[in-house]
């Protein structure tokens, strides 16, 4: 039996389709549809879902709310963190368990090309001993241009004093201290993901008749290209996170409202990001039994 893919609009054998998580499984997605072909499913994953999941705001929310991905693991937000923004050679590298809890912390500092790693359980003497080993092996590049051994030793001792001072002044920070990290989220990743969810669930409710709607075609082409177009009518609001949750079911949801012959969808992600789209300007085309539909992120198999 052939099925028409709602993304490429091509009729294909049902074997060429697989499950599409409307809300990505990496943010706890449970609701699935089966009318996106494998090729388009892969395309959406690469061009829309992955960018959304990897954006700074979403990584931070997943970590804060302990949202498990499809492998049952909470992906940590922090990967390689600059502890001292004025000295990028000093970094903090935390290690997390599968639930997103901090296990231990490893610090690392780059000595002009050579890396010394140490964790907060090490004493300053251990750190300085590691620097001594580098010095004896002539592995500290900024000293190699100095031929006079006394002068080289003098510079090295001054460098050790600087490291010792940073350590004693707690400039290496601690895993319990607040850590500042710059996150990049343009907002387009959230809008595109919300648009994808809106498009797929609007199709779920309206059926194949939606293909004949001019707004449907605008959205479909946008998803095919994997980028926003200027002719898309949308609004996005930020509500703010008010409490933590242990799972994502019902935390993401979709609403379709029929009012004044216009269909408007609202996608709510993390109960925080609220995106609204006009999905049809003529609701009379559709056999709607209700003026209000809501689909929660919960298993529908």
Secondary structure as UniProt FT lines:
FT   STRAND          2..4
FT   TURN            6..8
FT   STRAND          11..13
FT   HELIX           14..16
FT   STRAND          20..21
FT   HELIX           25..27
FT   STRAND          32..33
FT   HELIX           38..44
FT   HELIX           45..49
FT   HELIX           50..54
FT   HELIX           56..64
FT   TURN            65..66
FT   TURN            70..71
FT   STRAND          81..82
FT   TURN            85..86
FT   TURN            88..89
FT   STRAND          90..96
FT   TURN            98..99
FT   STRAND          102..111
FT   TURN            112..113
FT   STRAND          114..119
FT   TURN            120..121
FT   HELIX           124..136
FT   TURN            137..138
FT   HELIX           141..143
FT   TURN            144..145
FT   HELIX           149..168
FT   TURN            169..172
FT   TURN            175..176
FT   HELIX           188..206
FT   HELIX           207..212
FT   HELIX           214..225
FT   TURN            230..231
FT   STRAND          234..238
FT   TURN            249..251
FT   STRAND          253..259
FT   TURN            260..261
FT   STRAND          262..269
FT   TURN            270..272
FT   STRAND          273..280
FT   HELIX           283..285
FT   STRAND          292..296
//
